[in-house]
Amino acid sequence: MTQVETYKANPFDYLLESWATKLPMDYPSSLFAQIKPYLQSYSMVLDPLVLELAQEIDLEVNGNTIAFIATLNQQLYKNCNYITRELGEPWQAGITWRRKQGSCRDLAILFIEVCRAMGLATRFVSGYQEGDVEPDNRDLHAWAEVYLPGGGWRGYDPTHGLAVSDRHVALAASSLPSYAAAVTGQIMPVTSLSEGTEAIQSSITADISIQVI
C-alpha cells in the first residue's frame, strides 16, 4: 500500500505574468525553445472543427487566458458524454468533438488540441483521481496540464470539469500520450524453449491511498 499526501488545495494560487493574460499566447523565444514540443498538434493538420471551437471560446472570453481555459474545461464536461474505453489510442480531437463523447484520454486530447490552437503549451497526464471510496480497484485516469507563465504547469480535468488540486495524483506527463501510457509487456524464457512454451506475462499493481491534508 502506497500512501500519498497531497497539499495543493488551491489550484489558483498564482499570478500570471502580465504578458500572458491575453491570447493567443506569445512565449518569449528562450521559453519557446523549451516548450515547443507542447505546442505542436498531434495531427499533421489541425481539424477545422477544433480550430472553430478554439476561436469561438476565444471570442466569448475576449481573449482572456484563464477564462478561456476554464470555459473550455466546462464546455467539454457539459457537452461530451464520458464512456469507458479501456484499450486503444486516444481518438483524434475532431472525432471526439463530433461524437460528443469519449474516454478520459480522448477528452484530454481534445482539451490539449484546442489549447494548442491558441498557442498554449499543454501536456498529457496519466494518474489517479480520488472518487468513490468504496471500490477496491482504481483505473488510471487522464487529464491535461497547461503551462501558465507565473503559475507553471496547471492541471485541468475535462472529464469532471475540474481544475486539478489535491484530488489528483499524477504519475507521468508528456507532450505525447503514448509516453505517459501504462506499460505492458512480456518476456520469453531464455532456457527450456521446448514446444508449447508460452511467454511469461507480468503486471504491476499499486494500491494508493490519498490523504488530503
DRENGUDREN-892406 format. One record per residue: residue number from 1; residue in three letters; y, z, x of N, C-alpha, C in turn. Coordinates in steps of 0.001 Angstrom, whole numbers. Example, Ala and Ser with C-alpha at 12.3 -4.5 7.8 and 13.67 -1.06 7.14 Angstrom:
BEGIN
{1, ala, {-5690, 7800, 13190}, {-4500, 7800, 12300}, {-3300, 7800, 13200}},
{2, ser, {-2250, 7080, 12850}, {-1060, 7140, 13670}, {30, 7870, 12900}},
END
This chain:
BEGIN
{1, met, {-1193, 0, 844}, {0, 0, 0}, {1248, 0, 883}},
{2, thr, {2110, -976, 700}, {3368, -1043, 1430}, {4507, -605, 520}},
{3, gln, {5287, 363, 950}, {6429, 819, 172}, {7715, 215, 733}},
{4, val, {8521, -301, -166}, {9779, -926, 218}, {10920, -195, -456}},
{5, glu, {11870, 292, 328}, {13058, 928, -221}, {14195, -92, -228}},
{6, thr, {14826, -251, -1376}, {15918, -1218, -1499}, {17228, -487, -1751}},
{7, tyr, {18297, -970, -1130}, {19564, -243, -1161}, {20731, -1042, -1754}},
{8, lys, {20611, -2376, -1819}, {21751, -3190, -2257}, {21820, -3236, -3777}},
{9, ala, {22418, -2201, -4367}, {22527, -2127, -5825}, {23638, -3028, -6353}},
{10, asn, {24632, -3316, -5521}, {25769, -4138, -5946}, {25723, -5488, -5235}},
{11, pro, {25426, -6581, -5967}, {25346, -7896, -5325}, {26718, -8531, -5071}},
{12, phe, {27783, -7842, -5463}, {29123, -8422, -5330}, {30014, -7582, -4408}},
{13, asp, {29425, -6898, -3444}, {30184, -6027, -2545}, {30738, -6800, -1341}},
{14, tyr, {31521, -7818, -1602}, {32100, -8640, -536}, {33360, -9313, -1048}},
{15, leu, {34121, -9858, -122}, {35299, -10670, -444}, {35153, -12023, 230}},
{16, leu, {35293, -13075, -538}, {35217, -14419, 31}, {36382, -14677, 972}},
{17, glu, {36115, -15472, 1997}, {37213, -15979, 2817}, {38139, -16797, 1908}},
{18, ser, {39419, -16743, 2163}, {40398, -17400, 1291}, {40146, -18902, 1151}},
{19, trp, {39681, -19526, 2236}, {39463, -20974, 2192}, {38181, -21350, 1432}},
{20, ala, {37360, -20346, 1060}, {36081, -20619, 413}, {36098, -20361, -1083}},
{21, thr, {37265, -20088, -1636}, {37331, -19725, -3059}, {37306, -20930, -3987}},
{22, lys, {37520, -22130, -3432}, {37564, -23341, -4250}, {36544, -24365, -3783}},
{23, leu, {35999, -25100, -4737}, {35052, -26170, -4462}, {35730, -27532, -4529}},
{24, pro, {35166, -28546, -3823}, {33936, -28476, -3026}, {34148, -27695, -1736}},
{25, met, {33086, -27043, -1272}, {33160, -26213, -84}, {33366, -27078, 1154}},
{26, asp, {34227, -26630, 2040}, {34511, -27359, 3284}, {34374, -26363, 4437}},
{27, tyr, {33159, -26224, 4946}, {32909, -25271, 6023}, {33556, -25749, 7329}},
{28, pro, {34066, -24821, 8147}, {34584, -25196, 9464}, {33502, -25879, 10293}},
{29, ser, {33887, -26739, 11214}, {32924, -27538, 11975}, {31926, -26672, 12735}},
{30, ser, {32382, -25538, 13289}, {31479, -24672, 14050}, {30408, -24063, 13145}},
{31, leu, {30778, -23725, 11928}, {29826, -23165, 10975}, {28964, -24250, 10365}},
{32, phe, {29559, -25395, 10115}, {28844, -26515, 9514}, {27636, -26919, 10353}},
{33, ala, {27787, -26904, 11670}, {26690, -27292, 12555}, {25488, -26376, 12390}},
{34, gln, {25718, -25113, 12053}, {24626, -24151, 11911}, {23944, -24236, 10549}},
{35, ile, {24699, -24581, 9527}, {24139, -24556, 8167}, {23845, -25947, 7612}},
{36, lys, {23961, -26967, 8436}, {23742, -28341, 7979}, {22406, -28532, 7259}},
{37, pro, {21289, -27943, 7746}, {20013, -28129, 7033}, {20032, -27601, 5598}},
{38, tyr, {20933, -26667, 5306}, {21001, -26067, 3970}, {21948, -26821, 3038}},
{39, leu, {22420, -27974, 3499}, {23354, -28787, 2707}, {22753, -30118, 2289}},
{40, gln, {21614, -30465, 2851}, {21018, -31771, 2612}, {20130, -31758, 1378}},
{41, ser, {20264, -32790, 555}, {19455, -32909, -655}, {17991, -33115, -294}},
{42, tyr, {17084, -32606, -1138}, {15656, -32785, -911}, {15242, -34248, -1077}},
{43, ser, {15882, -34930, -1979}, {15547, -36327, -2233}, {16474, -37235, -1434}},
{44, met, {16046, -38461, -1229}, {16847, -39422, -467}, {18187, -39672, -1147}},
{45, val, {18151, -39751, -2479}, {19360, -39983, -3262}, {19455, -38893, -4326}},
{46, leu, {20590, -38227, -4417}, {20772, -37173, -5405}, {20686, -37746, -6810}},
{47, asp, {19900, -37110, -7654}, {19730, -37566, -9037}, {21073, -37523, -9761}},
{48, pro, {21480, -38628, -10417}, {22775, -38657, -11118}, {22912, -37554, -12158}},
{49, leu, {21800, -37159, -12786}, {21852, -36104, -13798}, {22200, -34754, -13168}},
{50, val, {21699, -34520, -11965}, {22003, -33283, -11248}, {23470, -33280, -10827}},
{51, leu, {23950, -34417, -10333}, {25356, -34526, -9942}, {26269, -34341, -11149}},
{52, glu, {25873, -34903, -12281}, {26667, -34751, -13508}, {26750, -33286, -13922}},
{53, leu, {25637, -32558, -13824}, {25639, -31140, -14151}, {26588, -30380, -13233}},
{54, ala, {26549, -30682, -11956}, {27433, -30023, -10990}, {28895, -30293, -11317}},
{55, gln, {29212, -31528, -11640}, {30598, -31899, -11928}, {31087, -31268, -13231}},
{56, glu, {30208, -31191, -14219}, {30588, -30576, -15495}, {30923, -29095, -15314}},
{57, ile, {30100, -28387, -14554}, {30351, -26960, -14327}, {31599, -26767, -13485}},
{58, asp, {31770, -27613, -12487}, {32957, -27533, -11633}, {34235, -27707, -12452}},
{59, leu, {34210, -28643, -13392}, {35363, -28869, -14265}, {35579, -27664, -15179}},
{60, glu, {34498, -27109, -15683}, {34581, -25971, -16602}, {35221, -24750, -15940}},
{61, val, {34898, -24507, -14667}, {35387, -23302, -13979}, {36597, -23595, -13100}},
{62, asn, {37107, -24822, -13192}, {38295, -25212, -12424}, {38087, -25019, -10922}},
{63, gly, {36880, -25323, -10460}, {36606, -25307, -9029}, {36433, -23932, -8418}},
{64, asn, {36380, -22874, -9210}, {36215, -21530, -8666}, {34787, -21340, -8165}},
{65, thr, {34640, -20978, -6895}, {33325, -20912, -6259}, {32392, -19930, -6939}},
{66, ile, {32815, -18694, -7096}, {31957, -17660, -7667}, {31645, -17957, -9128}},
{67, ala, {32646, -18419, -9869}, {32426, -18754, -11276}, {31439, -19918, -11408}},
{68, phe, {31511, -20861, -10477}, {30586, -21997, -10505}, {29146, -21521, -10359}},
{69, ile, {28897, -20675, -9377}, {27538, -20195, -9121}, {27024, -19381, -10299}},
{70, ala, {27855, -18495, -10821}, {27448, -17651, -11945}, {27172, -18483, -13197}},
{71, thr, {28019, -19468, -13460}, {27846, -20327, -14637}, {26585, -21163, -14522}},
{72, leu, {26341, -21717, -13345}, {25115, -22482, -13108}, {23889, -21611, -13335}},
{73, asn, {23906, -20421, -12789}, {22780, -19498, -12936}, {22474, -19225, -14412}},
{74, gln, {23515, -19005, -15199}, {23338, -18720, -16622}, {22910, -19960, -17403}},
{75, gln, {23441, -21117, -17038}, {23061, -22343, -17750}, {21578, -22643, -17580}},
{76, leu, {21065, -22488, -16368}, {19643, -22757, -16137}, {18783, -21723, -16857}},
{77, tyr, {19214, -20476, -16834}, {18475, -19413, -17506}, {18414, -19638, -19018}},
{78, lys, {19529, -20034, -19616}, {19598, -20179, -21067}, {18997, -21486, -21569}},
{79, asn, {19066, -22546, -20761}, {18673, -23871, -21235}, {17285, -24318, -20798}},
{80, cys, {16682, -23618, -19841}, {15374, -24035, -19333}, {14315, -22988, -19661}},
{81, asn, {13220, -23432, -20227}, {12111, -22548, -20540}, {11262, -22313, -19292}},
{82, tyr, {10903, -21061, -19057}, {10047, -20732, -17920}, {8595, -21034, -18264}},
{83, ile, {7896, -21704, -17349}, {6472, -21966, -17513}, {5745, -21497, -16257}},
{84, thr, {4489, -21089, -16428}, {3659, -20703, -15288}, {3000, -21953, -14728}},
{85, arg, {3213, -22180, -13449}, {2632, -23351, -12767}, {2227, -22890, -11378}},
{86, glu, {992, -22447, -11252}, {556, -21787, -10026}, {421, -22733, -8846}},
{87, leu, {61, -23990, -9091}, {-202, -24920, -7999}, {779, -26084, -8011}},
{88, gly, {945, -26701, -6847}, {1757, -27911, -6755}, {3117, -27678, -6142}},
{89, glu, {3671, -28755, -5599}, {5003, -28707, -5018}, {6047, -28516, -6123}},
{90, pro, {7220, -27999, -5778}, {8291, -27905, -6782}, {8661, -29290, -7308}},
{91, trp, {8976, -29350, -8584}, {9426, -30608, -9161}, {10781, -30999, -8586}},
{92, gln, {11058, -32297, -8623}, {12400, -32758, -8302}, {13388, -32160, -9305}},
{93, ala, {14590, -31876, -8842}, {15580, -31200, -9678}, {15855, -31951, -10979}},
{94, gly, {15953, -33277, -10896}, {16235, -34068, -12082}, {15143, -33961, -13128}},
{95, ile, {13887, -33876, -12689}, {12765, -33743, -13622}, {12857, -32412, -14364}},
{96, thr, {13138, -31337, -13629}, {13246, -30015, -14260}, {14361, -29994, -15294}},
{97, trp, {15510, -30571, -14964}, {16647, -30545, -15883}, {16401, -31437, -17096}},
{98, arg, {15729, -32571, -16909}, {15415, -33435, -18044}, {14430, -32762, -18996}},
{99, arg, {13439, -32095, -18426}, {12420, -31444, -19249}, {12900, -30108, -19808}},
{100, lys, {13963, -29566, -19203}, {14488, -28250, -19602}, {13395, -27173, -19534}},
{101, gln, {12566, -27267, -18504}, {11539, -26263, -18287}, {11076, -26343, -16843}},
{102, gly, {10434, -25264, -16393}, {9908, -25271, -15037}, {9459, -23884, -14613}},
{103, ser, {8734, -23842, -13514}, {8346, -22571, -12916}, {9535, -22005, -12152}},
{104, cys, {9370, -20808, -11590}, {10475, -20202, -10850}, {10885, -21065, -9663}},
{105, arg, {9918, -21691, -8996}, {10267, -22538, -7847}, {10971, -23822, -8284}},
{106, asp, {10608, -24342, -9463}, {11281, -25531, -9985}, {12751, -25230, -10306}},
{107, leu, {12985, -24083, -10940}, {14345, -23695, -11302}, {15165, -23381, -10052}},
{108, ala, {14512, -22809, -9041}, {15214, -22528, -7788}, {15660, -23824, -7119}},
{109, ile, {14798, -24825, -7117}, {15157, -26112, -6513}, {16302, -26768, -7277}},
{110, leu, {16268, -26713, -8601}, {17359, -27274, -9400}, {18666, -26565, -9075}},
{111, phe, {18633, -25253, -9006}, {19820, -24467, -8650}, {20342, -24900, -7281}},
{112, ile, {19450, -25029, -6322}, {19831, -25397, -4957}, {20470, -26780, -4915}},
{113, glu, {19868, -27736, -5595}, {20379, -29108, -5567}, {21769, -29213, -6195}},
{114, val, {22004, -28489, -7282}, {23319, -28511, -7918}, {24360, -27899, -6974}},
{115, cys, {23998, -26799, -6332}, {24918, -26164, -5379}, {25221, -27092, -4207}},
{116, arg, {24200, -27704, -3668}, {24398, -28593, -2519}, {25240, -29808, -2882}},
{117, ala, {25172, -30219, -4149}, {26012, -31341, -4595}, {27492, -31003, -4483}},
{118, met, {27820, -29702, -4507}, {29203, -29253, -4385}, {29512, -28715, -2993}},
{119, gly, {28620, -28993, -2035}, {28874, -28605, -663}, {28567, -27158, -351}},
{120, leu, {27777, -26497, -1197}, {27410, -25100, -975}, {26078, -25025, -242}},
{121, ala, {26071, -24397, 926}, {24829, -24217, 1681}, {23920, -23265, 903}},
{122, thr, {22691, -23697, 657}, {21772, -22941, -199}, {20370, -23034, 368}},
{123, arg, {19585, -21951, 217}, {18222, -21959, 725}, {17244, -21391, -303}},
{124, phe, {15973, -21724, -106}, {14877, -21342, -988}, {14267, -20033, -488}},
{125, val, {13994, -19113, -1416}, {13461, -17792, -1054}, {12177, -17514, -1836}},
{126, ser, {11167, -16989, -1129}, {9940, -16511, -1762}, {9859, -14998, -1587}},
{127, gly, {9346, -14321, -2604}, {9212, -12871, -2510}, {8689, -12291, -3800}},
{128, tyr, {9100, -11070, -4077}, {8669, -10376, -5282}, {9880, -9871, -6058}},
{129, gln, {9714, -9799, -7368}, {10781, -9302, -8233}, {10217, -8193, -9096}},
{130, glu, {10924, -7088, -9166}, {10455, -5952, -9954}, {10496, -6298, -11435}},
{131, gly, {9424, -5986, -12122}, {9362, -6252, -13559}, {8641, -5131, -14265}},
{132, asp, {7757, -5489, -15178}, {6958, -4511, -15901}, {6106, -3721, -14897}},
{133, val, {6138, -2418, -14985}, {5414, -1593, -14015}, {3919, -1490, -14320}},
{134, glu, {3474, -1986, -15470}, {2082, -1821, -15875}, {1093, -2755, -15166}},
{135, pro, {1395, -4067, -15009}, {382, -4965, -14446}, {-46, -4537, -13043}},
{136, asp, {-1349, -4739, -12754}, {-1868, -4402, -11435}, {-1540, -5482, -10416}},
{137, asn, {-1457, -6730, -10858}, {-1234, -7845, -9947}, {194, -8358, -10050}},
{138, arg, {723, -8802, -8913}, {2060, -9371, -8865}, {1986, -10781, -8273}},
{139, asp, {2591, -11731, -8939}, {2660, -13084, -8406}, {3921, -13231, -7572}},
{140, leu, {3847, -14138, -6593}, {5045, -14455, -5831}, {6115, -15021, -6747}},
{141, his, {7343, -14714, -6436}, {8476, -15204, -7197}, {9341, -16064, -6274}},
{142, ala, {10196, -16889, -6841}, {11092, -17734, -6045}, {12491, -17703, -6630}},
{143, trp, {13480, -17717, -5761}, {14875, -17793, -6177}, {15673, -18485, -5080}},
{144, ala, {16982, -18450, -5156}, {17825, -19149, -4184}, {18844, -18196, -3584}},
{145, glu, {19308, -18535, -2390}, {20405, -17822, -1759}, {21479, -18814, -1358}},
{146, val, {22727, -18450, -1623}, {23885, -19284, -1299}, {24643, -18627, -152}},
{147, tyr, {25052, -19435, 827}, {25843, -18874, 1920}, {27314, -18866, 1516}},
{148, leu, {27868, -17651, 1382}, {29256, -17479, 965}, {30051, -16855, 2110}},
{149, pro, {30967, -17592, 2713}, {31772, -17057, 3817}, {32489, -15776, 3400}},
{150, gly, {32231, -14710, 4131}, {32755, -13405, 3777}, {31700, -12523, 3155}},
{151, gly, {30660, -13142, 2615}, {29580, -12395, 1958}, {28217, -12638, 2553}},
{152, gly, {28078, -13697, 3348}, {26775, -14045, 3904}, {25867, -14674, 2861}},
{153, trp, {24579, -14566, 3069}, {23607, -15130, 2134}, {23479, -14218, 912}},
{154, arg, {23721, -14791, -266}, {23684, -14035, -1521}, {22697, -14681, -2494}},
{155, gly, {21804, -13857, -3055}, {20738, -14377, -3885}, {21113, -14537, -5347}},
{156, tyr, {20553, -15593, -5948}, {20698, -15846, -7386}, {19344, -16287, -7927}},
{157, asp, {18981, -15721, -9070}, {17671, -15957, -9672}, {17840, -16634, -11029}},
{158, pro, {17782, -17975, -11082}, {17981, -18678, -12357}, {16858, -18453, -13364}},
{159, thr, {15686, -18017, -12912}, {14596, -17720, -13844}, {14982, -16575, -14771}},
{160, his, {15713, -15602, -14230}, {16108, -14424, -15002}, {17615, -14358, -15252}},
{161, gly, {18376, -15305, -14713}, {19818, -15303, -14901}, {20505, -14152, -14187}},
{162, leu, {19976, -13750, -13034}, {20482, -12577, -12334}, {21071, -12922, -10972}},
{163, ala, {22071, -12135, -10578}, {22470, -12085, -9174}, {21535, -11088, -8514}},
{164, val, {20972, -11446, -7377}, {19940, -10628, -6747}, {20539, -9369, -6137}},
{165, ser, {19934, -8222, -6484}, {20395, -6946, -5927}, {19189, -6196, -5369}},
{166, asp, {18907, -5013, -5915}, {17825, -4196, -5374}, {16517, -4342, -6146}},
{167, arg, {16405, -5363, -6981}, {15183, -5577, -7749}, {14338, -6713, -7174}},
{168, his, {14768, -7290, -6073}, {14038, -8368, -5429}, {13695, -7979, -3994}},
{169, val, {12535, -8410, -3542}, {12125, -8214, -2152}, {11800, -9583, -1563}},
{170, ala, {12631, -10048, -651}, {12444, -11362, -35}, {11414, -11284, 1084}},
{171, leu, {10505, -12250, 1125}, {9510, -12336, 2189}, {9820, -13459, 3161}},
{172, ala, {10314, -14591, 2657}, {10603, -15743, 3504}, {11702, -16574, 2871}},
{173, ala, {12527, -17199, 3722}, {13603, -18068, 3247}, {13705, -19271, 4161}},
{174, ser, {13992, -20435, 3584}, {14066, -21657, 4372}, {14876, -22704, 3635}},
{175, ser, {15349, -23687, 4396}, {16033, -24818, 3771}, {15052, -25678, 2983}},
{176, leu, {13757, -25595, 3332}, {12710, -26350, 2647}, {11719, -25379, 2006}},
{177, pro, {11370, -25598, 751}, {10461, -24672, 65}, {9081, -24590, 707}},
{178, ser, {8622, -25681, 1325}, {7291, -25678, 1935}, {7204, -24687, 3088}},
{179, tyr, {8339, -24371, 3707}, {8342, -23422, 4825}, {8377, -21968, 4355}},
{180, ala, {8550, -21767, 3057}, {8581, -20410, 2504}, {7450, -20192, 1509}},
{181, ala, {6471, -21080, 1531}, {5364, -21004, 580}, {4292, -20054, 1095}},
{182, ala, {3455, -19604, 176}, {2316, -18767, 569}, {1397, -19552, 1484}},
{183, val, {803, -18877, 2475}, {-62, -19536, 3458}, {-1506, -19498, 2975}},
{184, thr, {-2153, -20650, 2996}, {-3570, -20729, 2657}, {-4286, -21483, 3772}},
{185, gly, {-5591, -21287, 3887}, {-6321, -21999, 4932}, {-7791, -21624, 4945}},
{186, gln, {-8488, -22137, 5934}, {-9903, -21844, 6077}, {-10287, -22000, 7541}},
{187, ile, {-11453, -21482, 7887}, {-11929, -21577, 9260}, {-13398, -21970, 9244}},
{188, met, {-13775, -22837, 10180}, {-15179, -23218, 10316}, {-15793, -22421, 11455}},
{189, pro, {-16974, -21864, 11283}, {-17617, -21125, 12368}, {-17874, -22029, 13570}},
{190, val, {-17700, -21495, 14782}, {-17935, -22279, 15999}, {-19423, -22454, 16237}},
{191, thr, {-20209, -21431, 15908}, {-21658, -21493, 16116}, {-22373, -21583, 14775}},
{192, ser, {-23665, -21825, 14863}, {-24527, -21882, 13668}, {-24051, -22925, 12672}},
{193, leu, {-23675, -24093, 13195}, {-23229, -25163, 12309}, {-24435, -25914, 11754}},
{194, ser, {-25339, -25192, 11149}, {-26509, -25814, 10561}, {-26142, -26439, 9228}},
{195, glu, {-27034, -27231, 8715}, {-26788, -27898, 7438}, {-26569, -26863, 6347}},
{196, gly, {-25563, -27059, 5580}, {-25276, -26147, 4487}, {-24259, -25079, 4833}},
{197, thr, {-23823, -25057, 6097}, {-22820, -24067, 6479}, {-21500, -24375, 5793}},
{198, glu, {-20908, -23394, 5184}, {-19654, -23593, 4473}, {-18497, -22978, 5248}},
{199, ala, {-17332, -23500, 4990}, {-16145, -22953, 5636}, {-15919, -21522, 5173}},
{200, ile, {-15475, -20681, 6099}, {-15144, -19299, 5770}, {-13710, -19260, 5263}},
{201, gln, {-13534, -18810, 4063}, {-12209, -18739, 3487}, {-11738, -17298, 3432}},
{202, ser, {-10459, -17118, 3583}, {-9910, -15767, 3569}, {-8607, -15751, 2796}},
{203, ser, {-8216, -14577, 2403}, {-6940, -14417, 1725}, {-6323, -13098, 2145}},
{204, ile, {-5010, -13028, 2072}, {-4283, -11819, 2417}, {-3617, -11288, 1159}},
{205, thr, {-3848, -10039, 865}, {-3217, -9429, -296}, {-2358, -8263, 157}},
{206, ala, {-1328, -7991, -601}, {-433, -6870, -273}, {8, -6192, -1551}},
{207, asp, {-64, -4883, -1549}, {449, -4085, -2661}, {1806, -3551, -2265}},
{208, ile, {2835, -3899, -3009}, {4185, -3492, -2672}, {4735, -2606, -3780}},
{209, ser, {5193, -1441, -3390}, {5837, -525, -4332}, {7341, -518, -4057}},
{210, ile, {8135, -914, -5052}, {9580, -998, -4881}, {10204, 312, -5321}},
{211, gln, {10847, 973, -4378}, {11523, 2237, -4677}, {13021, 2021, -4644}},
{212, val, {13645, 2119, -5793}, {15084, 1888, -5900}, {15823, 3179, -5606}},
{213, ile, {16691, 3130, -4619}, {17445, 4319, -4202}, {18874, 4242, -4770}},
END
